[in-house]
Amino acid sequence: MRWKPTINSIALADWDLDGNVDGACGYFFGGLGLLKGTGGGIFTGAGNIYGGTFALESLTFGDMDSDGKPDIVVAGHSYVGILRNLGTTFAPVVTAPANSVREVSLGDLDMDGALDVCAGSSPVIAVRGDGAGGMFPATIVGLGEGSAEGAIVDIDRDGIRDIVYNASSGASVFDVKYARGLGSFTFAPPVVLAPATINDGFVACDLDADGQPDLIAMALGVSGVRVYRNLSAPAPLTLLYGIGTAGCLGTQGVSATGLPTVGNAAFGVVLTNTPLTAVGLGIICDIDDAAGSDPFGLGILLHCDLAASTEVLAFDVSMSAKNSAYLALPIPNAPVLSGLTYYTQFLSLWPADAACQSSPLGLSSSKVLRIRIL
C-alpha cells in the first residue's frame, strides 16, 4: 500500500519567477511539497522537502531575504521557520522556537524594509526578520494569552503596523485583541476590539474604500464569517472623495496618518486595496478635478488637474505584502504652507494577466484625498 501524505496547508506564489503561479503544500506528518505551475491552472510536482520536526501547521510565501524571490515561511507546532528560495529549490529551514504555533502572518513591523513574522501561539509572538533570511529572538505580544492566529495590519493608520489576534486567556474566554505597534519592534499593551468572539484567522481588506483596513474573520461555531469594520474617524482637515478606477480588489482608498500641521514630520498617507508587492505612483497637486478625467488616454480617472495645477509632485510608492502602501509626507516647518490645500492620488500597476482590469494597461487609480494644512 502506497503511503499518501496528509496535506493541511497550501500557499501560492511564482517561486521560480517564470511568470506562472507555483505553490507549496505542507504535510501534517512532516515536510512540504513543491508545486510548479505550467500555465492554464496546471501544476506538476517539483519535489518534496523533509526534515526532522518539520511537521507543518501552515505556510506562506514572502521575500524574507530581499532578493526578489519569494521564500517560504512555515509554522510548525513548536517553531516558525524560513526556507530561502535558491531559484530552483529551497535552502534548509532556519527556525526560531515557539509554542503551539498554528499560523503565521508577514509584515514589516519595525519599518526597516525587511519582512517580520507574527505567530499565533501560546503566547502570541512577533519574530523580527533580519532581511537576509534569518530571524532574531521572538518578542512576546500577548503575555499569558494564547492564540491560533494573528494578523499584521496597520489598524490605526499611523504608518506602523499593528498585530490583531484572537486571544484565549483560559476558561473558554476569547476576545479579538489589538496590540498597537510603537516602532522599533515594540508594542502597546493589547486592548479588546471585540469581546467574546472565537475566530480562526483574519484577513485585512478595506471593504468600504475609506482608506482604513477592515477585518474579515472565519467565525468558529457559527459556520460563517465575521466582518469588523474600522470606524476610526478620518484625520481632521482631510476629505476623501472621487471614484478613481477600481483595481482587482475594488476601489482604492486613501487616508492620512495624522493632523496635517506645519512642521509635522510624521505626517503621511496610507493607500488600501493595492496590488501585492508592486510599485505605484503617488501624485500631489494643488488643483483638483472632482469628477475625474483621462487626459492621457490611460483608461483611468485622474482627480488631480495636472494642466491647471501650479504645483505637481510625484513619488514612487512601494506596496506591501498586505495590499496596502504607506507614503511618508513630512510637512516642512514653513509657516507659508499654513492654509494651503493639496490633493493626493495614487496610481497602481496590476499584473499583466489580471483579467479584472478595466484599464487596457493594467492600471488603477485611487480616490483623491484633500489635505488642508493647518
C-alpha positions in Angstrom: 0.0 0.0 0.0 1.4 3.4 -1.0 1.6 6.0 1.7 0.0 9.3 0.9 0.9 12.4 3.0 -1.8 14.4 4.6 -1.9 17.9 3.3 -3.2 20.5 5.7 -1.9 23.8 4.2 -1.1 25.3 0.8 0.2 28.7 -0.5 0.7 30.1 -4.0 3.5 32.2 -5.5 5.6 32.3 -8.6 8.7 31.0 -6.7 10.7 30.2 -9.8 10.0 33.5 -11.4 8.9 32.1 -14.8 5.6 34.0 -15.0 3.4 31.1 -13.9 1.8 30.7 -10.5 3.5 27.9 -8.5 2.8 26.7 -5.0 3.8 24.7 -1.9 1.8 22.4 0.3 2.5 21.4 3.9 2.4 17.8 5.1 1.0 17.3 8.5 3.3 14.4 9.2 6.4 16.2 8.0 7.9 18.4 5.3 6.3 20.1 2.3 5.8 19.5 -1.4 6.7 22.0 -4.1 4.3 22.6 -7.0 5.4 24.1 -10.3 2.8 25.9 -12.4 2.9 25.3 -16.1 0.2 27.8 -17.0 -3.6 27.3 -17.6 -4.2 26.1 -14.0 -2.0 23.0 -14.3 0.6 22.1 -11.6 3.3 19.4 -11.6 5.2 18.1 -8.6 8.6 19.6 -8.2 9.9 17.5 -5.3 9.4 17.2 -1.5 11.4 18.7 1.3 11.6 16.8 4.6 13.5 17.2 7.8 13.4 16.5 11.5 10.4 18.1 13.3 9.3 19.6 10.0 5.6 18.9 10.7 3.7 21.8 9.3 0.6 23.6 10.6 0.6 26.3 7.9 2.9 28.1 5.4 3.0 31.3 3.4 5.3 33.0 0.9 7.3 36.2 1.4 10.6 37.6 0.3 12.5 37.3 3.6 16.0 38.0 2.2 15.1 40.9 -0.1 16.5 39.2 -3.2 13.3 39.4 -5.2 12.4 35.7 -4.9 9.5 34.5 -2.7 10.8 32.4 0.2 8.6 30.0 2.3 7.7 30.8 5.9 6.3 27.9 7.8 4.6 27.3 11.2 5.3 24.1 13.0 3.9 23.1 16.3 7.0 24.3 18.2 8.7 26.7 15.8 8.4 29.2 13.0 10.8 28.7 10.1 12.1 30.2 6.9 13.2 28.3 3.8 15.2 30.6 1.5 14.5 30.4 -2.2 17.6 29.4 -4.1 15.9 29.6 -7.6 15.1 26.0 -8.4 14.9 24.7 -4.8 14.9 25.9 -1.2 17.6 26.0 1.5 17.1 24.0 4.7 14.7 25.5 7.1 16.0 28.1 9.6 13.9 28.0 12.7 13.0 30.1 15.8 11.4 28.3 18.8 7.8 29.0 19.6 5.0 27.2 21.5 1.8 25.7 19.9 2.1 27.6 16.6 -0.7 27.2 14.1 -0.5 30.2 11.7 2.0 32.9 10.6 1.4 36.3 9.2 4.0 38.5 7.5 4.6 42.3 7.5 7.3 44.9 8.2 6.6 45.6 11.9 9.7 47.8 12.5 9.7 49.7 9.2 13.2 48.6 8.3 12.3 47.3 4.9 12.5 43.6 5.9 9.5 41.3 6.5 8.8 40.1 10.0 6.6 37.3 11.3 3.6 37.2 13.7 2.9 33.8 15.0 -0.4 32.7 16.6 0.9 30.7 19.5 1.0 30.4 23.3 1.8 33.2 23.9 1.4 35.4 20.7 4.8 36.3 19.4 6.4 38.6 16.8 9.7 37.5 15.2 11.9 40.1 13.6 13.4 39.2 10.2 17.0 40.2 9.6 16.5 40.9 5.9 18.8 38.0 5.0 16.6 35.1 5.5 17.2 34.7 9.3 15.3 35.7 12.4 16.1 37.4 15.7 14.7 36.1 19.1 10.9 36.3 19.4 9.1 39.2 21.2 6.1 38.3 23.3 3.0 40.3 22.3 0.2 38.8 24.4 1.7 37.8 27.7 -0.3 35.0 29.3 -2.5 34.6 26.3 -2.8 32.0 23.6 -4.0 32.4 20.0 -4.3 30.2 17.0 -3.9 33.1 14.6 -2.7 36.6 14.3 -2.6 39.2 11.6 -0.2 42.1 10.8 -2.2 45.2 9.7 -1.9 49.0 10.3 -5.2 49.4 12.2 -4.7 53.0 13.3 -3.2 54.3 10.0 -0.1 55.7 11.6 2.3 54.0 9.2 3.4 51.5 11.8 1.9 48.0 11.5 0.0 46.5 14.4 -1.0 43.0 15.4 -4.6 41.7 15.7 -5.2 38.3 17.2 -7.9 36.1 18.8 -6.9 35.9 22.4 -7.6 33.0 24.7 -7.0 33.7 28.4 -8.4 30.4 29.7 -11.8 29.2 30.9 -13.0 29.4 27.2 -12.7 33.2 27.2 -11.9 34.6 23.8 -11.5 38.2 22.6 -10.3 39.9 19.4 -7.4 42.0 20.6 -5.2 44.6 19.1 -1.6 45.4 20.0 -0.6 48.7 18.6 2.9 48.9 17.0 5.0 51.6 18.5 8.0 51.3 16.2 11.4 49.7 16.9 9.6 46.3 17.3 7.7 47.3 20.5 4.0 47.1 21.1 1.5 48.8 23.4 -0.4 46.6 25.9 -3.2 44.7 23.9 -6.7 46.1 24.1 -10.0 44.4 23.2 -11.6 45.1 19.8 -14.4 42.6 20.1 -15.2 40.7 23.2 -16.2 37.0 23.5 -15.7 36.0 19.8 -13.9 33.0 18.6 -12.3 33.2 15.2 -9.9 31.2 13.1 -7.8 33.5 11.0 -8.0 37.1 9.9 -7.8 38.8 6.5 -7.4 42.6 6.3 -9.1 44.5 3.4 -10.6 48.0 3.0 -14.2 46.9 2.4 -15.7 50.4 2.1 -12.7 52.1 0.4 -12.3 54.7 3.1 -8.6 54.2 3.4 -8.9 52.2 6.6 -8.3 48.5 6.9 -11.3 46.3 8.0 -11.0 42.7 9.2 -12.7 39.6 7.9 -12.5 36.6 10.2 -13.5 32.9 9.9 -16.0 32.6 12.7 -15.9 29.3 14.7 -19.2 27.8 15.9 -21.5 29.8 13.5 -20.4 28.4 10.1 -19.7 31.8 8.6 -17.5 34.8 8.7 -17.4 37.9 10.8 -16.7 41.4 9.5 -15.1 44.0 11.7 -15.4 47.5 10.1 -12.8 50.1 11.1 -14.9 53.0 12.4 -11.9 55.3 13.2 -12.6 58.9 12.4 -10.6 60.3 9.5 -7.8 62.7 10.2 -9.0 66.3 10.8 -8.7 68.7 7.8 -8.8 65.8 5.3 -11.6 64.7 3.0 -11.8 61.6 0.8 -13.9 61.8 -2.4 -13.9 60.9 -6.1 -14.2 57.4 -7.6 -10.9 56.7 -9.4 -10.7 53.5 -11.4 -11.0 50.3 -9.4 -8.3 47.6 -9.4 -8.7 43.9 -8.7 -9.5 44.5 -5.0 -12.1 47.2 -5.8 -11.8 50.9 -5.3 -8.6 52.1 -3.6 -8.9 54.3 -0.6 -6.5 56.9 0.9 -6.3 58.1 4.4 -4.0 60.4 6.4 -2.0 59.2 9.4 -2.4 62.4 11.5 -3.1 66.1 11.6 -1.6 68.0 8.6 0.1 70.8 10.6 3.1 72.8 9.6 6.2 71.0 10.9 4.6 67.6 11.4 7.5 65.4 10.3 5.5 62.2 11.0 2.7 63.0 8.5 1.9 60.5 5.8 -0.8 58.8 3.9 -2.0 55.2 3.6 -3.3 53.6 0.4 -5.5 50.5 0.6 -6.6 47.7 -1.8 -3.3 47.8 -3.8 -1.6 45.0 -5.7 0.8 42.8 -3.7 4.4 43.9 -3.6 4.2 46.2 -6.6 5.3 49.7 -7.4 2.9 52.6 -7.7 3.0 56.3 -8.3 1.7 59.0 -5.8 0.7 62.4 -7.2 0.2 65.6 -5.3 -1.3 68.7 -6.9 -2.9 72.0 -5.8 -5.9 71.9 -8.2 -8.3 69.0 -8.3 -10.6 67.5 -10.9 -13.5 66.3 -8.7 -15.4 64.5 -11.5 -12.2 62.9 -12.8 -10.9 62.7 -16.4 -8.4 60.7 -18.5 -6.2 63.3 -20.2 -3.6 60.8 -21.4 -5.9 58.1 -22.6 -4.6 55.6 -20.0 -8.1 54.1 -19.2 -8.1 55.6 -15.7 -9.7 58.6 -14.0 -7.3 61.2 -12.6 -8.6 63.6 -9.9 -5.6 65.8 -10.0 -5.9 68.5 -12.7 -2.3 68.3 -13.9 -2.8 71.1 -16.5 -4.3 73.7 -14.2 -2.1 72.9 -11.1 0.8 75.2 -10.3 2.4 72.6 -8.2 2.7 68.9 -9.1 4.8 66.4 -7.2 5.2 62.7 -8.0 6.6 59.9 -5.7 7.4 56.2 -6.1 5.3 54.1 -3.7 6.2 50.5 -2.7 3.2 48.3 -2.0 3.4 45.9 1.0 2.6 42.2 1.2 -0.8 43.2 2.8 -2.3 45.0 -0.2 -1.5 48.4 1.2 1.1 51.2 0.9 2.4 53.9 3.1 3.9 57.2 1.8 5.7 59.5 4.2 4.9 63.1 3.5 6.6 65.1 6.2 5.3 68.7 6.3 8.1 71.3 6.4 8.2 73.8 9.3 7.4 76.6 6.9 4.6 79.0 8.0 3.9 79.9 4.4 2.3 76.5 4.0 -0.4 77.2 6.6 -3.9 77.5 4.9 -2.8 75.8 1.7 -4.8 72.9 0.2 -3.3 69.9 -1.6 -4.8 66.8 -3.3 -3.1 63.4 -3.4 -4.0 60.4 -5.6 -2.3 57.1 -6.3 -1.8 55.0 -9.5 -1.1 51.3 -9.2 0.1 48.7 -11.8 -1.6 45.3 -11.6 -0.2 42.1 -13.1 -0.5 41.8 -16.9 -2.8 38.8 -16.6 -5.2 40.4 -14.2 -8.5 39.9 -16.2 -10.4 42.1 -13.7 -8.8 45.2 -15.0 -10.9 47.8 -16.8 -7.8 49.7 -17.9 -6.1 48.2 -21.0 -2.7 49.0 -19.4 -3.5 47.2 -16.2 -3.6 50.5 -14.2 -5.9 51.6 -11.4 -6.3 55.0 -9.7 -7.4 55.7 -6.2 -9.9 58.1 -4.8 -8.4 61.6 -4.0 -7.6 62.9 -0.6 -7.9 66.6 0.1 -5.4 67.8 2.7 -5.6 71.3 4.2 -2.5 72.3 6.0 -3.1 74.0 9.4 
